[in-house]
Protein backbone atom coordinates (compact mmCIF):
# COMPACT_ATOMS: atom_id res chain seq x y z
CA UNK A 1 0.00 0.00 0.00
CA UNK A 2 2.79 2.43 0.84
CA UNK A 3 5.41 1.43 -1.73
CA UNK A 4 4.85 4.76 -3.48
CA UNK A 5 4.80 6.97 -0.39
CA UNK A 6 7.17 9.38 -2.14
CA UNK A 7 4.61 9.88 -4.86
CA UNK A 8 1.83 10.36 -2.32
CA UNK A 9 3.80 12.92 -0.33
CA UNK A 10 4.45 14.93 -3.48
CA UNK A 11 0.80 14.60 -4.49
CA UNK A 12 -0.32 15.83 -1.08
CA UNK A 13 1.67 19.02 -1.54
CA UNK A 14 -0.31 19.83 -4.67
CA UNK A 15 -3.85 19.43 -3.23
CA UNK A 16 -2.73 21.86 -0.27
CA UNK A 17 5.39 44.77 5.23
CA UNK A 18 2.99 42.48 7.21
CA UNK A 19 -0.70 41.86 7.13
CA UNK A 20 -2.20 41.58 10.63
CA UNK A 21 -5.85 41.00 9.71
CA UNK A 22 -7.38 37.71 8.58
CA UNK A 23 -9.63 37.22 5.60
CA UNK A 24 -13.30 36.93 6.49
CA UNK A 25 -14.73 33.49 7.14
CA UNK A 26 -17.10 34.05 4.21
CA UNK A 27 -14.10 33.90 1.86
CA UNK A 28 -12.44 30.99 3.63
CA UNK A 29 -12.89 27.27 2.92
CA UNK A 30 -14.71 25.48 5.72
CA UNK A 31 -11.59 23.58 6.80
CA UNK A 32 -9.95 26.91 7.69
CA UNK A 33 -12.62 27.73 10.25
CA UNK A 34 -13.65 24.25 11.39
CA UNK A 35 -11.68 22.92 14.40
CA UNK A 36 -9.99 19.55 14.19
CA UNK A 37 -12.33 16.79 15.31
CA UNK A 38 -11.60 14.47 18.19
CA UNK A 39 -11.02 10.93 16.90
CA UNK A 40 -10.43 7.51 18.36
CA UNK A 41 -6.86 6.22 18.23
CA UNK A 42 -5.26 9.38 16.81
CA UNK A 43 -1.86 7.68 17.02
CA UNK A 44 -2.93 5.69 13.93
CA UNK A 45 -3.70 8.74 11.80
CA UNK A 46 -1.68 9.95 8.81
CA UNK A 47 1.10 12.10 10.29
CA UNK A 48 3.76 14.14 8.49
CA UNK A 49 5.85 15.78 11.23
CA UNK A 50 7.15 15.18 14.74
CA UNK A 51 9.39 17.23 17.02
CA UNK A 52 10.47 17.40 20.63
CA UNK A 53 9.38 20.40 22.72
CA UNK A 54 11.29 20.00 25.97
CA UNK A 55 10.28 16.60 27.29
CA UNK A 56 7.10 16.52 25.18
CA UNK A 57 6.65 15.10 21.68
CA UNK A 58 4.43 17.00 19.23
CA UNK A 59 3.23 15.40 15.98
CA UNK A 60 1.09 16.88 13.18
CA UNK A 61 -0.90 15.45 10.29
CA UNK A 62 -4.22 14.96 8.56
CA UNK A 63 -7.39 16.94 9.24
CA UNK A 64 -5.64 19.41 11.54
CA UNK A 65 -4.51 16.74 13.98
CA UNK A 66 -1.83 17.76 16.48
CA UNK A 67 -0.85 15.01 18.90
CA UNK A 68 1.02 15.31 22.19
CA UNK A 69 2.94 12.67 24.13
CA UNK A 70 4.49 13.18 27.56
CA UNK A 71 5.86 9.64 27.88
CA UNK A 72 8.14 9.29 24.84
CA UNK A 73 5.48 8.21 22.40
CA UNK A 74 3.78 5.52 24.46
CA UNK A 75 0.47 7.41 24.74
CA UNK A 76 -0.76 10.23 22.50
CA UNK A 77 -3.60 12.72 22.95
CA UNK A 78 -5.02 15.48 20.77
CA UNK A 79 -4.40 19.19 21.17
CA UNK A 80 -6.99 21.91 20.57
CA UNK A 81 -6.59 23.05 16.95
CA UNK A 82 -8.77 25.67 15.15
CA UNK A 83 -8.44 24.23 11.61
CA UNK A 84 -8.92 20.83 9.97
CA UNK A 85 -6.47 20.98 7.06
CA UNK A 86 -3.53 18.64 6.50
CA UNK A 87 -0.59 19.87 8.59
CA UNK A 88 2.86 19.21 7.15
CA UNK A 89 5.45 20.41 9.68
CA UNK A 90 6.10 21.62 13.21
CA UNK A 91 9.02 23.28 15.03
CA UNK A 92 9.60 24.94 18.40
CA UNK A 93 11.73 27.85 19.60
CA UNK A 94 11.78 26.50 23.17
CA UNK A 95 9.69 24.23 25.39
CA UNK A 96 6.52 26.29 25.05
CA UNK A 97 6.55 28.39 21.85
CA UNK A 98 6.18 26.72 18.49
CA UNK A 99 4.64 26.85 15.02
CA UNK A 100 2.89 24.35 12.77
CA UNK A 101 2.29 24.73 9.04
CA UNK A 102 0.13 23.04 6.46
CA UNK A 103 -2.13 23.09 3.45
CA UNK A 104 -4.16 26.14 2.39
CA UNK A 105 -1.33 28.37 3.61
CA UNK A 106 -2.04 27.63 7.27
CA UNK A 107 0.34 28.82 9.99
CA UNK A 108 -0.50 27.98 13.62
CA UNK A 109 1.22 29.12 16.81
CA UNK A 110 1.28 27.75 20.35
CA UNK A 111 2.65 29.33 23.53
CA UNK A 112 1.65 26.55 25.94
CA UNK A 113 3.75 23.61 24.65
CA UNK A 114 1.17 22.60 22.09
CA UNK A 115 -1.94 22.33 24.24
CA UNK A 116 -3.72 25.09 22.27
CA UNK A 117 -3.03 26.63 18.87
CA UNK A 118 -4.09 29.88 17.20
CA UNK A 119 -4.31 30.59 13.49
CA UNK A 120 -1.80 33.27 12.50
CA UNK A 121 -1.96 33.05 8.73
CA UNK A 122 -3.96 31.43 5.96
CA UNK A 123 -3.51 31.14 2.21
CA UNK A 124 -5.77 34.08 1.36
CA UNK A 125 -3.67 36.37 3.51
CA UNK A 126 -0.40 34.83 2.33
CA UNK A 127 -1.32 35.27 -1.34
CA UNK A 128 -2.07 38.94 -0.67
CA UNK A 129 1.40 39.33 0.85
CA UNK A 130 3.05 37.79 -2.22
CA UNK A 131 1.08 40.08 -4.51
CA UNK A 132 1.97 43.09 -2.39
CA UNK A 133 5.67 42.31 -2.72
CA UNK A 134 5.42 41.74 -6.48
CA UNK A 135 3.69 45.08 -6.95
CA UNK A 136 6.31 46.86 -4.89
CA UNK A 137 9.01 45.63 -7.29
CA UNK A 138 7.04 46.20 -10.48
CA UNK A 139 8.46 48.80 -12.89
CA UNK A 140 5.84 51.48 -13.69
CA UNK A 141 4.77 51.37 -17.32
CA UNK A 142 6.67 48.17 -18.04
CA UNK A 143 5.20 44.83 -19.07
CA UNK A 144 4.11 42.69 -16.15
CA UNK A 145 6.94 40.64 -14.72
CA UNK A 146 6.70 36.87 -14.30
CA UNK A 147 6.67 37.35 -10.53
CA UNK A 148 3.70 39.72 -10.74
CA UNK A 149 1.75 37.43 -13.07
CA UNK A 150 2.38 34.50 -10.75
CA UNK A 151 1.31 36.52 -7.72
CA UNK A 152 -1.95 37.53 -9.40
CA UNK A 153 -2.65 33.90 -10.27
CA UNK A 154 -1.88 32.94 -6.67
CA UNK A 155 -4.59 35.32 -5.45
CA UNK A 156 -7.03 34.14 -8.12
CA UNK A 157 -6.44 30.47 -7.21
CA UNK A 158 -7.47 31.02 -3.60
CA UNK A 159 -5.78 29.45 -0.57
CA UNK A 160 -4.78 26.16 -2.19
CA UNK A 161 -0.97 26.27 -1.80
CA UNK A 162 0.65 24.38 1.10
CA UNK A 163 3.56 25.32 3.31
CA UNK A 164 5.99 22.39 3.50
CA UNK A 165 8.96 23.25 5.71
CA UNK A 166 9.93 25.83 8.32
CA UNK A 167 12.80 27.10 10.43
CA UNK A 168 12.10 28.57 13.86
CA UNK A 169 15.16 30.63 14.74
CA UNK A 170 13.76 32.21 17.91
CA UNK A 171 10.49 33.20 19.52
CA UNK A 172 10.42 36.15 17.10
CA UNK A 173 11.98 34.86 13.87
CA UNK A 174 10.38 32.17 11.71
CA UNK A 175 10.96 31.31 8.05
CA UNK A 176 8.31 29.27 6.22
CA UNK A 177 8.65 27.75 2.74
CA UNK A 178 6.20 25.95 0.50
CA UNK A 179 5.01 24.92 -2.92
CA UNK A 180 5.79 26.93 -6.06
CA UNK A 181 8.60 28.90 -4.42
CA UNK A 182 6.37 30.31 -1.70
CA UNK A 183 8.45 31.93 1.14
CA UNK A 184 7.29 34.03 4.11
CA UNK A 185 8.94 35.19 7.30
CA UNK A 186 8.13 36.98 10.54
CA UNK A 187 10.44 38.89 12.84
CA UNK A 188 7.89 39.71 15.52
CA UNK A 189 6.61 36.31 16.58
CA UNK A 190 3.97 36.12 13.87
CA UNK A 191 2.13 39.39 14.43
CA UNK A 192 3.11 40.35 10.89
CA UNK A 193 4.40 38.27 7.97
CA UNK A 194 6.36 39.34 4.90
CA UNK A 195 6.85 37.62 1.56
CA UNK A 196 10.56 36.92 0.98
CA UNK A 197 10.31 34.81 -2.18
CA UNK A 198 12.65 37.19 -4.03
CA UNK A 199 15.46 36.19 -1.67
CA UNK A 200 15.54 32.69 -3.18
CA UNK A 201 17.11 31.81 -6.54
CA UNK A 202 14.24 29.72 -7.82
CA UNK A 203 13.07 31.19 -11.14
CA UNK A 204 10.96 28.14 -12.04
CA UNK A 205 9.01 28.24 -8.78
CA UNK A 206 10.05 24.77 -7.61
CA UNK A 207 8.59 23.35 -4.40
CA UNK A 208 10.65 23.59 -1.21
CA UNK A 209 10.74 20.42 0.91
CA UNK A 210 13.51 20.77 3.49
CA UNK A 211 15.59 23.33 5.37
CA UNK A 212 18.71 22.85 7.52
CA UNK A 213 21.48 25.05 8.90
CA UNK A 214 25.13 24.69 9.83
CA UNK A 215 26.97 27.60 11.42
CA UNK A 216 26.34 30.67 9.29
CA UNK A 217 24.98 28.63 6.38
CA UNK A 218 21.41 27.57 5.67
CA UNK A 219 20.43 25.01 3.05
CA UNK A 220 17.12 24.52 1.26
CA UNK A 221 16.30 21.45 -0.84
CA UNK A 222 13.37 20.78 -3.10
CA UNK A 223 11.87 19.70 -6.37
CA UNK A 224 14.02 18.54 -9.31
CA UNK A 225 17.32 18.67 -7.46
CA UNK A 226 16.84 22.21 -6.17
CA UNK A 227 19.55 23.02 -3.61
CA UNK A 228 20.05 26.55 -2.31
CA UNK A 229 22.42 28.08 0.23
CA UNK A 230 22.45 31.30 2.24
CA UNK A 231 25.30 32.68 4.34
CA UNK A 232 24.27 34.84 7.29
CA UNK A 233 21.57 37.17 5.93
CA UNK A 234 22.45 36.90 2.23
CA UNK A 235 19.89 35.71 -0.34
CA UNK A 236 19.65 31.99 -1.13
CA UNK A 237 21.64 31.09 -4.24
CA UNK A 238 21.49 27.89 -6.26
CA UNK A 239 24.21 25.25 -5.88
CA UNK A 240 25.35 22.63 -8.37
CA UNK A 241 25.04 19.04 -7.21
CA UNK A 242 25.08 15.69 -9.03
CA UNK A 243 21.44 14.59 -8.63
CA UNK A 244 18.63 16.21 -10.61
CA UNK A 245 15.73 14.44 -8.89
CA UNK A 246 13.63 15.71 -6.02
CA UNK A 247 15.29 16.07 -2.61
CA UNK A 248 13.00 15.73 0.41
CA UNK A 249 15.31 16.87 3.19
CA UNK A 250 18.80 17.46 4.55
CA UNK A 251 20.63 16.78 7.79
CA UNK A 252 23.91 18.11 9.22
CA UNK A 253 26.22 15.40 10.60
CA UNK A 254 28.23 15.72 13.79
CA UNK A 255 31.26 16.43 11.59
CA UNK A 256 29.46 19.33 9.90
CA UNK A 257 28.86 17.55 6.60
CA UNK A 258 25.57 18.32 4.82
CA UNK A 259 23.60 15.24 3.74
CA UNK A 260 20.62 15.67 1.39
CA UNK A 261 18.31 12.80 0.46
CA UNK A 262 15.44 12.15 -1.89
CA UNK A 263 13.78 10.04 -4.55
CA UNK A 264 14.85 6.48 -5.31
CA UNK A 265 17.29 6.32 -2.41
CA UNK A 266 19.53 9.09 -3.70
CA UNK A 267 21.93 10.80 -1.28
CA UNK A 268 24.27 13.73 -1.96
CA UNK A 269 26.79 15.10 0.50
CA UNK A 270 29.04 18.13 1.00
CA UNK A 271 31.92 18.42 3.48
CA UNK A 272 32.74 22.07 2.70
CA UNK A 273 29.46 23.89 3.45
CA UNK A 274 28.04 23.29 0.00
CA UNK A 275 30.95 24.34 -2.22
CA UNK A 276 31.26 20.83 -3.62
CA UNK A 277 28.86 17.87 -3.60
CA UNK A 278 29.19 14.19 -4.35
CA UNK A 279 26.77 11.34 -4.87
CA UNK A 280 26.88 8.82 -2.02
CA UNK A 281 26.29 5.13 -2.67
CA UNK A 282 22.95 4.21 -1.13
CA UNK A 283 21.94 0.72 0.02
CA UNK A 284 18.26 1.40 -0.75
CA UNK A 285 16.25 2.10 -3.90
CA UNK A 286 13.13 3.38 -2.17
CA UNK A 287 12.70 7.12 -1.76
CA UNK A 288 14.19 8.48 1.46
CA UNK A 289 11.63 10.68 3.21
CA UNK A 290 13.00 11.38 6.69
CA UNK A 291 16.30 12.00 8.42
CA UNK A 292 17.77 13.16 11.69
CA UNK A 293 21.13 13.56 13.40
CA UNK A 294 21.61 11.09 16.23
CA UNK A 295 23.07 11.96 19.60
CA UNK A 296 26.43 10.48 18.59
CA UNK A 297 26.63 12.69 15.47
CA UNK A 298 25.66 10.08 12.89
CA UNK A 299 22.82 10.62 10.43
CA UNK A 300 19.87 8.24 10.42
CA UNK A 301 17.64 8.11 7.33
CA UNK A 302 14.36 6.25 6.82
CA UNK A 303 12.92 5.29 3.44
CA UNK A 304 9.30 5.15 2.34
CA UNK A 305 9.27 1.37 2.78
CA UNK A 306 10.65 1.53 6.34
CA UNK A 307 14.27 0.69 5.54
CA UNK A 308 16.66 2.42 7.97
CA UNK A 309 20.21 3.43 7.11
CA UNK A 310 22.98 5.30 8.90
CA UNK A 311 26.11 7.16 7.93
CA UNK A 312 28.73 9.27 9.68
CA UNK A 313 30.04 11.68 7.01
CA UNK A 314 30.69 12.16 3.30
CA UNK A 315 33.66 9.80 3.35
CA UNK A 316 31.94 6.89 5.07
CA UNK A 317 29.41 4.54 3.46
CA UNK A 318 25.77 4.54 4.50
CA UNK A 319 24.82 1.13 5.84
CA UNK A 320 21.48 -0.62 6.09
CA UNK A 321 20.32 -1.50 9.60
CA UNK A 322 18.65 -4.80 10.44
CA UNK A 323 15.60 -3.02 11.85
CA UNK A 324 12.66 -1.68 9.87
CA UNK A 325 10.12 1.03 10.66
CA UNK A 326 6.66 1.89 9.45
CA UNK A 327 6.65 3.96 6.23
CA UNK A 328 8.20 7.21 7.45
CA UNK A 329 7.47 10.88 6.89
CA UNK A 330 9.48 12.17 9.88
CA UNK A 331 11.33 10.95 12.96
CA UNK A 332 13.01 12.11 16.16
CA UNK A 333 15.45 10.45 18.56
CA UNK A 334 14.09 10.26 22.11
CA UNK A 335 16.91 8.41 23.93
CA UNK A 336 20.24 6.73 23.24
CA UNK A 337 18.46 3.61 21.99
CA UNK A 338 15.04 4.84 20.81
CA UNK A 339 13.48 6.78 17.97
CA UNK A 340 9.89 7.80 17.25
CA UNK A 341 8.75 7.55 13.62
CA UNK A 342 5.57 9.04 12.16
CA UNK A 343 3.99 8.42 8.79
CA UNK A 344 0.82 7.43 6.92
CA UNK A 345 0.03 4.65 9.38
CA UNK A 346 0.60 6.70 12.53
CA UNK A 347 3.32 6.56 15.17
CA UNK A 348 5.91 3.96 16.11
CA UNK A 349 8.51 3.76 18.86
CA UNK A 350 11.54 1.71 17.79
CA UNK A 351 13.79 0.39 20.53
CA UNK A 352 17.33 -0.55 19.53
CA UNK A 353 18.33 -2.88 22.35
CA UNK A 354 21.87 -3.04 23.75
CA UNK A 355 22.85 0.34 22.33
CA UNK A 356 22.79 -0.86 18.71
CA UNK A 357 21.21 2.29 17.33
N, C-alpha and C positions, 0 to 999 in steps of 0.2 A: 504493500500500500504506500509506503513512504520511500520507495527507491528513487523517486524523482522529487525529493524534498526541495532540492535546489531550484527546480523549475517552479514549484509551488510558492517558494518564498519570493522569487522574482515576480510571479503572477500577482501575489498579494500586494506588492508595492504599487501595482498599476490599477487596482480597483479602488486604493486609498490615498530720520526723526521719528519717533514712536507713535503708536496709535493706541491710546488707553481705553477706548470704548469698544464694546463688542457690537457685532451686527445683531439686529433684532431677531428674536426667535422666529418671526414670521418668515425670514429669509433663510433660516437654518434648517438643514435636514433634521428629522426627528431624532436621529442617534446623537446629535450634538446637544440636545436638551433633555434626553431621556437618561436617567441614572442607570448604571450597570445593575442588572438583576442579581439577586442572590440565587445561587444554584447549589445543588447537591454535588459533593465531591469535586470542588473546584480544582483540586490538585491534578485532575485528569483532563483539564481543559487544554486547548491549544495555546501555548505560551511562547513568546518570542524573546523575552529578556529577563535577566535575573541579576541582582546586585546585592552586595552586603551594605547595610546602613548600620554601623556600629556592630552590635551582636545580632541584629535582625536581618533576615533575608526578605527581599522584596522582588516579586516577579510580576510581569505584565503580559497581557495577551488579548485573546478574542473578546469581543463584546464589552470592552471597557473593564475587563477583569484586572484587578490588582490584588495579589495575594501576599500575605505576610506570614512569616514563620519565625518564632522565637526559640525554637529548639532544633536548629540546624536542619530544617527541611523534613522533620518527622511529621509535623502537623502543620497544616496551612489553613488560614482563614481569610475571608474577603475584607478588603478595605471599603470605605465609602467613596464612591467615584461618581461624578456628575454626568458622565457621558457613557455611551455604549458602543463606541467604535473600536476597531482593532488597534491595540497599542503595540508599538514596535520596539521601544527602548526605554530604559530608566537609568538614572545616575544621581548620585547624592554628593553634596558639598561637604557634609558632615553627618553626624548621626541622625539629625532631625530634618534637615532641609534638602529637598530633592525635587527633580523634575521627571516627568514621563512624557513621551511623545507618541504620536500615532497617525492613523489615517485621518483624512479630511482636515489636515493641518492642525491637529489638536496638540496643545501644549498644556500640561497639568503641573501644578506645584503643590508640594506638601511642606508643612513646617512642624509636623508632629510625628515624624518618623514613619509616615505612610498611612497613618490611621484615616486621615481625611485629605481630600484633594480638591483643589479649586481650578477651574478652567481659566487659563490666562490668555489663550490665543486659539483661534480657529482658522480654517482655511479661507473664509471670506475676508477676515481681517488681514491675514497674511498676504493674500493676493493683492489687496489694496496697498500694502506696504511695498511690494515688488513694483507695482505700477507707479507708485509715488517716486521711487528711486529712478526708474527708467525715464520718467518725465523730467526729473531734475537734470539728467545728463543728456537730454535731447537737445539737438542743435536747432534753434529757431529757423524756420523756413526751409530746413533740409528735409530730405525724404526720411520717412520713419526708419529708425534703426531696427535691427533684428531683435535687440533686447526689448524695445518698446512694443513691437508687434507681439512678441511672446508674452509680455506682461499683460497686454490687452486680452489676449486669448485666455490667459490664466484667470483673469477676472470673469470673462464670459463663461468659462467652463464651470465656475462655482467651486466649492471647497472639496475637490476630489483628489488633491495631491497629498500623498503621505510624507511625513517626516520619518527618517529611517535611522539616523544616528545622531548622537549629541555628545558634547564635552562640557561638563560642569567644572569650571575653573575655580569658582568661589561661590559664596552665597549671593554675589552680585553679578558675576559674569558667566553667561551660558552661550554656547554656540550650538546651533541646531541645523542639520543638513538633511536634504531629502531628495525626492525624485525630480528629474528634469533640471538639475543644477540649482535647486531651491536652497537658499542659505539665509538664516536670520540669526541675530544675536541681541542680547540684552546686557546692559552694564549697570542696571539698577534693580536686579533681582526679579525682573519680569514685569515691572510696572509699565515699561515701554520696550518695544522691539523695533529693530531696524533691519532692513534688507541689506545683506552684504554680499550678494551674489557676484558683484563685479570684482570682488577680491579673489575670485577663484578662476584660474585659467581652464575654462571648460566651455569652449565655444559651441560645442554640439549639445550642450545641456544634458550630459550623461547623469545617471542616478548616482548618488553617493550612498555607500553602504557601511563604511567603517572609518573610524577616526582614532588615532593614537598619538602620543607625544613622547619625546625623549629629549631631556634637557631643554634647549631653546628651540627645538624643531618639533613641528607637528606634521603628521602625515594623514592624508585622506585617500581612501581607495574606493573604487566603484566599478561601474559598468564598462565593459570592453577594455579592460586593462588600465583604466584611469588610475593614475597615481600622482598625487600632488604633494608638495612640501612647502611649508612656511617656516621662516626663521624669525623668532621674536614676533614683531607685529607686522612683518612684511606680507604682501599678498601671497596667495598659494600659486605656485608655478608648477607646470607639468614636468614630470621626470620620465626618462626613458627606462624601460625595463623589459625583460625578454618574453613576457607572456601577454598576449593581446586578448585574453578572455576575461570574464568578469571576476573581480576580486571582492570577497564578502567581508574581509576584515584584516586587521593587522595587530601584531603583538610585539612588544619590546622585550627582548631577553634580558637576563641578568647581566650579560656582557655588553648590553647596549646595542645589539644587533636588531634590525627591524625585519620582522618576518610577516609577509603578506600571503594570504591563502584564498583559494577560490574554487572555480568550477573544475570538475574532473580531477580533483586531487592535486591541483597545481599549487606550488609554493615557490615564492621568490624571496630573496633575502639580500639585505645590505648591511655591511659592517662599517660603513663610513658615513652614516647619517644620510643615506640616500644618493650619494654621488655616483655609486656604481651598484648594480644589482646582478644577481645570478640566479639561474633556475636551480632549485634544489630537488634532487631525486626524491620522489614521494612513494611510499609503500602502498598507497591506496589510489583507486581510480574514481571513487565516489567524490562528489563535491564536498569540500570542507567548509562548514558553516560557522563553526564556533572555535574560539581559542582564548587562552588565558596564560598569564605567567604564573608559574608555581612558586611556592615559598622558597624553593632552592634555586630559583633563577631560570629553570628550564621552561620551555614553552610546551603546553599541552594543547593539541588540536583534536576536534571531534568532527567526523564526517557525517553526511546525511544518513548513512546506513548504520551509524553507531560505532564505527571503527575509531579507535583512539590511538593517536601517535604522539610521540614526544621527541624533542630535539633541544640541543643546548645552544647552538650558535650556527653561523653560516658555514663553518668549516667541519661541522659534525653531521652525520647522517640522521635523518628522522627515522625512528624505529616504531614498529607496530607493537602495541601492548596486547597482552593475552586477555584483556577484559574488553567488554563491549557495552555501550550505553544504549539508551533509547535514541531514536533519531533526534539530533540536537540542533537547536537554534541558538543557545547560549549556555554558558556554564560559569561556575565560580568555585574556587577552592574554599573549603570551610574548616579544614584542619590538615595536619601533616599527611594524613592518609585518606582524606575524604574529599569528594567533589559533589556538587549539586548540578545536575543537568536539567534543562527545560527544553521542551519542543512540542511538536504537534500532538503527542500523546500525554503531555503533562509534565510532572516532575519525577526525578529519580535521584536518590542518594546512592553513590557508588563508594563502597568501602574497599580500599586497597590494603588488605591485611599485611602485617609484618613490615610496614614501611616500604612497600613495593611500588608506591606511586611514583 
